[in-house]
Structure formats: structure tokens, C-alpha cells
Amino acid sequence: MSSIINDLEQTAFVTDEQELLSLERKYCSWGDTVHYLDPPKIFERAEGNYLYDRQGIPYLDLQMWYSAASFGYGNQRLNNALKNQIDKLPQLACQYLHPEKIELAATIARLNESKFGLEGRVHFNVGGAQAIEDSLKIVRNSTGKNLVFAFMGGYHGRTLGASAITSSYRYRRRYGHFSDRAHFVPFPYCFRCPYGKKREDCGLYCVDQFAKNFETEYNSFWDAKAAESEFSAFYVEPIQATGGYVIPPPEYFPALKKVLDERKILLVDDEIQMGFYRAGKFWAIENFGVEPDIIVFGKALTNGLNPLSGLWAREDLISPQVFPPGSTHSTFSANPLGTAVGLEAVRMMEEKNYEKITAQKGAYFLAQIRDLQRRYPKVIGDTDGLGMALRIEICQEDGYEPDRELTDRIFTEGIQGDLDARGRRMGLVLDIGGYYKNVFTLAPCFDMTEEEIDISVELLEQLIRRCAPDRI
Ligand SMILES: Cc1ncc(COP(=O)(O)O)c(C=O)c1O
């Protein structure tokens, strides 16, 4: 007994990086995503746009915790909200009320009322996937159906329910039969159109193909006599996040929504990664002028300080008459630390003009990466952006075939921490997404300066020159 305690005490004081890594290899589950990188990386400190490793080397972060820390690491205003709440009401069983929960729900519901002209309510949970689970319950409860549509390339989380509506089979394999697996529909990924069309003259062929499902009962989706679809909802990410920050053409969602309305199918808008101004608007769906029935959110609501997530649903889907007490519950949902930070974050979003900030900085950044694409056409096949959600698609010399290997090399080199940032040693934190794992999905901090954007692009260029010397 005493020797175990001694061992554990020693463990607590381990400082050597190699020793830490060997403990991790032995005692941490590898079932998360840490071992996507080998060896995994340890960071010790974070501030603003930067992560710092144990040697104090700064890494400029272009992904900000998959867009959860959009307002900067260590954002003082949000940190203070958390600290104040710790001193005031740090813990409270979620069965009881505290003011911040009510105010946060009211703020989001009123914002949605003004944006979409729809009344609704907010329900909190912990983590994005759990909020997706809650939304599935609301859909099933209000429609009595459990089949939904979702997009190929979509990602909604890795709980069992969320995996069933996430397109990658990789996340379902080994976990049995998913009887409620979504029907997956091609996303308008125009650079690689699933139908081989060109955007200039496709006439939104993809929407027509979707609409055709309902033309006759023999297509299996629609009972014309009952005027009813077997499918209750369509789960969408307005901009596909893990799928590679793929931005649909502006006309796509209005056309899709028309089909859904005709068939009485709900639109569930997953804003977990793109919400809270990542794509230039409070909700990314606002870029496309359609009204969702349910919105699911998480990540940046608390700037990553607390895993608070939630959903907003139209009143008729979530009113106490249809979604009564006890319909869903989690011990930590609506916890006071999360709601206090979330409330302060939303107040900050209302006070600062993030629509303008993300539009200006995003445009500046996009112009720079477009220039990079022009100068390295044998490496970068496509670039795009909306707000501060930007994509760089790494391709083979022909500018089209995905180059996953080069993407991995660039990513791994960035994390070595030996780039030259105008005389200062630095690393670059990137994240890889995309159908072929060849897209850098950039979600930079909203406070980034133009000089930092310039430096980011210089570091990207160094990485390209280092990793693909034969293609420059
Ligand atoms: C669009 C989207 N939905 C859902 C999720 C799942 O959220 P979480 O990882 O908090 O469970 C994510 C996470 O990356 C996401 O990007």
C-alpha cells in the first residue's frame, strides 16, 4: 500500500518530458485522438494566440482548440467571470436555479427571436455530442420518428447517437449495429463536386437530386397518400467543419430548405464549431438566410473554459407540454461556472462588433492564403473562407489530387517548434480536416493582429518550402 502511494507521489513530481510521455503511453487510454501525432505533444502554458511548450517555445495557434477558444487563451474578461463565479457560487446541483443560467438562456432565445422571428427555449448540457443527443430526443419526441438525414462529410460527435449521424463509418466500426444510422446526402463541396458538375452551370443539381427522393413512393422516402416522409429531420453544419471548412454556395441552403418545408422535415443546425462568429455571424446559418428549427451549440460559448453546450429549439418542439421535466438530464449541465462564462461571452459578443472584426481579419487572411496558393500552385489546390473560418487544401502537383502525406508532413513539421518567425523561434499549430485528410482548417483567434496574420502566412510558406522543396 505504502509503496503505491510513494510511487504516486513520485509521479506527481515528474518533470522530465520523456518520463511523462512514457507514463502516458502506459497509463492513459489511447482511445482519444492524442496518438494521431507520434510522439504526442505536451504544452504547458497558453496566452492569446500562443501555446507554449515546456521549453518556453511559443507556437502560433491557427486552430484555437477546434474553434473553442476563439476569443483567445486567457481572455481576461472571461477568466474574471469564471474567477468571480468561483468565489460566489462555484457549485450547484442542476436541479436548482441560479441567475446566470436563466439570463444566458433568455439572451440566446431573445437573440434568436430577433434573428429568425421565432420563439423558443434553451436547454443546456455538457459537451457538443451530448447536446446533439438531446436534439435527437427532441426530434424523436416531436415527430415520433427516428430516421434523419445528414451530410456526407458531416461530423456531430462521437457518442453513439452522434456517431449514427456522423458520416464516417470509421467511428461506428467495432461498435455494433447502428439501426438509426442517418441517410447521408452529398454536401455541396464544389471543388470536388460529388456529381462531377461545375458550380457555374450546375443549377444546384445536388438539391434536385435530393428533391427527387420524394417524387414517388418507390424512391423509399415519401408516402404520398399520407403526405409524410419517413425522415424527421436533416442535420446540417452550415459550413462543414471536420469535413474541411467546406463552404456551400449561397443559394444552396435556401433551395434545400424549400424541399424540407414541402416535406415537413425539420432543419437541425449544428453550430458547435461554426457558431459564435467563427463564420462571421453569431450563427453561421445566418450567412444563408434560412431559419433552423433547432440550433445546437457548444465550444466557443465559454471560450473553452467550461464544457458547456446546449440547444435552442422552436417553442412548439420544446415547450413544457411536449418536453416535460426530466426529459433529459446531466449532473453538470447548466453548471454555474459554465453559464457565468457563457453569459459574459455573449455579452462581450453583443458589445464588440465581431461581425466587422471577423469580416475584416478574415478577408485579410484569405487574401494572403490566396496569394500563397497563386505562388505555390503545385502544393495548394483550393483556398476559401467565410469570416475567420478558412481552408487550405493541399494537393499533388496537378493542383487537384489530394496529398495527404504532404499535409501530414507540414502539420508534423509545424509542431516541431523550430520555425523562424522574424528572428524568433516558433512553432505553428495546425489542424487537418477534409474528406481526404488534406485540408488545413484554420480557426485563428479573433484578436489576431494583421502582423500576426502576416507571420502565420510566412510560417506556412516556410513549411511548404521545407516539406515540398521539389514543388516550389
Ligand atoms: C460540428 C460539430 N458538431 C459536434 C461536435 C462534437 O462536439 P464535442 O467534441 O464537444 O462533443 C463537434 C466537435 O468537433 C463539431 O465540430
The ligand as a MOL file (V3000), in Angstrom:
LIG
                    3D

  0  0  0     0  0            999 V3000
M  V30 BEGIN CTAB
M  V30 COUNTS 16 16 0 0 0
M  V30 BEGIN ATOM
M  V30 1 C -19.8780 20.4720 -35.8730 0
M  V30 2 C -19.5780 19.6810 -34.6430 0
M  V30 3 N -20.5790 19.0300 -34.0340 0
M  V30 4 C -20.3640 18.3130 -32.9160 0
M  V30 5 C -19.1170 18.2010 -32.3690 0
M  V30 6 C -18.9090 17.3870 -31.1110 0
M  V30 7 O -18.6290 18.2310 -30.0360 0
M  V30 8 P -17.8300 17.6720 -28.7730 0
M  V30 9 O -16.4690 17.2920 -29.2460 0
M  V30 10 O -17.8190 18.8180 -27.8000 0
M  V30 11 O -18.5930 16.5040 -28.2630 0
M  V30 12 C -18.0500 18.8590 -32.9850 0
M  V30 13 C -16.6740 18.7520 -32.4390 0
M  V30 14 O -15.6840 18.9810 -33.0840 0
M  V30 15 C -18.2820 19.6160 -34.1450 0
M  V30 16 O -17.2890 20.2500 -34.7810 0
M  V30 END ATOM
M  V30 BEGIN BOND
M  V30 1 1 1 2
M  V30 2 1 2 3
M  V30 3 2 2 15
M  V30 4 2 3 4
M  V30 5 1 4 5
M  V30 6 1 5 6
M  V30 7 2 5 12
M  V30 8 1 6 7
M  V30 9 1 7 8
M  V30 10 2 8 9
M  V30 11 1 8 10
M  V30 12 1 8 11
M  V30 13 1 12 13
M  V30 14 1 12 15
M  V30 15 2 13 14
M  V30 16 1 15 16
M  V30 END BOND
M  V30 END CTAB
M  END
